[in-house]
Amino acid sequence: MTSPLEYMNRLGFTEQELSSRRTYFQLVDEDLARLSALRPFAERHNDAIVDAFYQELLLKHSESRLFFTDQATLQRAMAAQKRYFLELFSGVCDLAYLENRLRVGTTHQRIGVAPKWYLGAYAHYLRLISARLLAEQGYSAETQEKLRSIQKIIFFDMSIAIETYIAAGLDALARHQAAIRELSTPVIQLYERVLLLPLIGTIDTARAMQVMEKVLVRVAERQAKVIVLDIAGVPVVDTRVANHLLQTTEAVRLLGASTVLTGISPQVAQTMVQLGVDLSKMHTRASLEEGLELALSLTGRVIRAKEG
């Protein structure tokens, strides 16, 4: 799992970037000083604001309350929220603060909190804070300045956490795609030094490169002498696909192994002839059964019917 510090590096969160973002959000030193001065206010109202946040919104909505599966989970979440609330009034906005906010984004993405809940929660959170501040200090120009400083730090936090949320989501998508690619290229060891790769679906350039890499790694690891490539599940074999197969065959040959191509339908055979594809460097068989028999013979084995 990617750490908040790794996300900081990936997203380019440096001192320069921090300064640029603070400038964009107009989050100046005077705002941080105001927030620091509001720390006693935050400590007085921390429990009430967080409790209301959960009771009025998160636990009241039928979907958002599903994130809290038991009382222990709820208590941990509320404790973390109270720490987060007080950190808004630390009067500090440095790289360590950024890293902490990145952790919020990655945590929310990991447990499946969608951005719609995230943004709605922040809006409600801001209303609760504003109501408490106005009730305690009254409506004045000074109070309005304090509210603007609170708004700035909250929106600043939102931008950081959402950006991390998106990056974490892209990481998860990449992991899922890698898992799918792994499943779509299963190199199976049939016998000692005999491998099988059944190909199913469209073969584009990216997948062809993955096929070649996976085949070469397995051939080397298993010290294979023969690999059977079955293309019965490939819907279209054009010049590009044929070239990919030829390149894989040549790479396998350089490792001292042979390639047997199976699953060649009459239509595919006709297409290859029309395209002028040279398959002289690989063995070809119409069916997988015939291909396996050939693969075994190339390693000195034969299939015999069981006597009796």
Sequence and secondary structure as in RCSB ss.txt:
>XXXX:A:sequence
MTSPLEYMNRLGFTEQELSSRRTYFQLVDEDLARLSALRPFAERHNDAIVDAFYQELLLKHSESRLFFTDQATLQ
RAMAAQKRYFLELFSGVCDLAYLENRLRVGTTHQRIGVAPKWYLGAYAHYLRLISARLLAEQGYSAETQEKLRSI
QKIIFFDMSIAIETYIAAGLDALARHQAAIRELSTPVIQLYERVLLLPLIGTIDTARAMQVMEKVLVRVAERQAK
VIVLDIAGVPVVDTRVANHLLQTTEAVRLLGASTVLTGISPQVAQTMVQLGVDLSKMHTRASLEEGLELALSLTG
RVIRAKEG
>XXXX:A:secstr
   HHHHHHHTT  HHHHHHHHHHTT  HHHHHHHHHTHHHHHHHHHHHHHHHIIIIITTSTTGGGG  SHHHHH
HHHHHHHHHHHHTTSS  SHHHHHHHHHHHHHHHHHT  HHHHHHHHHHHHHHHHHHHHHHH S HHHHHHHHHH
HHHHHHHHHHHHHHHHHHHHHHHHHHHHHHHHHHS  EEEETTEEEEEEES   HHHHHHHHHHHHHHHHHHT S
EEEEEEEE S   HHHHHHHHHHHHHHHHTT EEEEE   HHHHHHHHHHT   TTSEE SSHHHHHHHHHHHTT
        
